[in-house]
Amino acid sequence: MKSKLFTLLICSAFLFLNACKDEDDPIPEKVTYNQDVKPILVASCTPCHMPGGANPNKWDDYTQVKGKISVILDRVQRTPGSTGFMPKVGNQLTAAQIATLKQWVTDGLLEN
């Protein structure tokens, strides 16, 4: 009798814990330039690094950003006011924005 009760208790616990798992949780998508990175750069690097801007590096262009991401990351992580800190005008990127840029590199610099 005790072993049946113990088995029933173990099975019940297993079913309960398995039911707590949410199968509907979305699988995290990889960070892409068009969906995640470009909006950050357009919002933070305008007008200098966009078409018509004074800087020849245009951050609305996937190929240019992909080739310069290490420089971009270096610049946005510098102390505000220090030499080379970006953006020169506007607010410092948030920790979440910088994390997104880093994750883009980790995910393979995907365009779409």
C-alpha positions as CSV (number, residue, x, y, z in Angstrom):
1,M,0.0,0.0,0.0
2,K,2.8,2.4,0.9
3,S,4.6,1.8,-2.4
4,K,1.5,2.5,-4.4
5,L,0.9,5.7,-2.5
6,F,4.6,6.7,-3.0
7,T,4.3,5.9,-6.8
8,L,1.1,7.9,-7.0
9,L,2.7,10.9,-5.2
10,I,5.8,10.8,-7.5
11,C,3.6,10.6,-10.7
12,S,1.4,13.5,-9.4
13,A,4.5,15.6,-8.8
14,F,5.9,14.9,-12.2
15,L,2.6,15.8,-13.9
16,F,2.3,19.0,-11.9
17,L,5.8,20.1,-12.7
18,N,5.4,19.2,-16.4
19,A,2.1,21.2,-16.5
20,C,3.9,24.3,-15.2
21,K,6.2,24.3,-18.3
22,D,4.9,26.9,-20.7
23,E,5.1,25.4,-24.2
24,D,3.8,28.7,-25.7
25,D,7.0,30.6,-24.7
26,P,8.4,31.9,-28.0
27,I,11.9,30.7,-28.9
28,P,14.1,33.8,-28.8
29,E,14.9,35.0,-32.3
30,K,18.4,36.1,-33.2
31,V,19.2,39.8,-33.4
32,T,19.2,41.1,-37.0
33,Y,20.4,44.4,-38.5
34,N,17.1,45.4,-40.0
35,Q,14.8,44.5,-37.1
36,D,16.9,45.3,-34.1
37,V,20.2,47.2,-34.9
38,K,19.2,49.7,-37.6
39,P,16.4,51.3,-35.4
40,I,18.9,51.9,-32.6
41,L,21.4,53.5,-35.0
42,V,18.8,55.6,-36.8
43,A,17.4,56.9,-33.5
44,S,20.8,57.6,-32.0
45,C,23.2,58.4,-34.8
46,T,21.1,60.9,-36.8
47,P,21.9,63.2,-38.4
48,C,25.7,62.6,-38.7
49,H,25.7,59.0,-39.8
50,M,22.6,59.0,-42.0
51,P,22.1,60.1,-45.6
52,G,22.8,63.8,-45.9
53,G,24.9,63.8,-42.7
54,A,28.4,65.0,-42.4
55,N,30.0,61.7,-41.6
56,P,30.8,59.4,-44.5
57,N,30.0,56.3,-42.5
58,K,26.2,55.7,-43.0
59,W,24.7,53.5,-40.3
60,D,21.5,52.9,-42.4
61,D,23.7,50.7,-44.6
62,Y,24.1,47.0,-43.4
63,T,27.4,46.5,-45.1
64,Q,29.0,49.6,-43.6
65,V,27.7,48.8,-40.1
66,K,28.7,45.1,-40.3
67,G,32.3,46.2,-41.2
68,K,32.5,48.8,-38.5
69,I,30.6,47.2,-35.6
70,S,33.7,46.8,-33.4
71,V,34.4,50.5,-33.8
72,I,30.8,51.4,-33.1
73,L,30.8,49.3,-30.0
74,D,34.0,50.8,-28.8
75,R,32.7,54.3,-29.3
76,V,29.3,53.9,-27.7
77,Q,30.8,52.3,-24.6
78,R,33.3,55.1,-23.9
79,T,32.7,57.5,-21.0
80,P,30.5,60.4,-22.1
81,G,32.6,63.4,-22.8
82,S,35.8,61.4,-23.5
83,T,37.6,61.5,-26.8
84,G,35.7,59.6,-29.5
85,F,32.6,59.0,-27.4
86,M,29.4,58.6,-29.5
87,P,26.9,59.9,-30.0
88,K,28.4,63.3,-29.9
89,V,25.0,64.8,-29.9
90,G,22.1,63.3,-28.0
91,N,21.8,60.7,-25.3
92,Q,24.1,57.9,-24.5
93,L,22.9,54.4,-25.7
94,T,21.2,52.4,-22.9
95,A,22.7,49.2,-21.6
96,A,19.9,47.3,-23.4
97,Q,20.8,49.0,-26.7
98,I,24.5,48.2,-26.3
99,A,23.5,44.6,-25.3
100,T,21.5,44.3,-28.5
101,L,24.5,45.4,-30.6
102,K,26.7,42.9,-28.8
103,Q,24.1,40.1,-29.3
104,W,24.0,40.9,-33.0
105,V,27.7,40.2,-33.2
106,T,27.2,37.0,-31.2
107,D,24.3,35.9,-33.4
108,G,26.5,36.3,-36.6
109,L,25.7,39.8,-37.9
110,L,22.5,38.7,-39.6
111,E,20.9,41.2,-42.0
112,N,17.3,39.9,-41.9
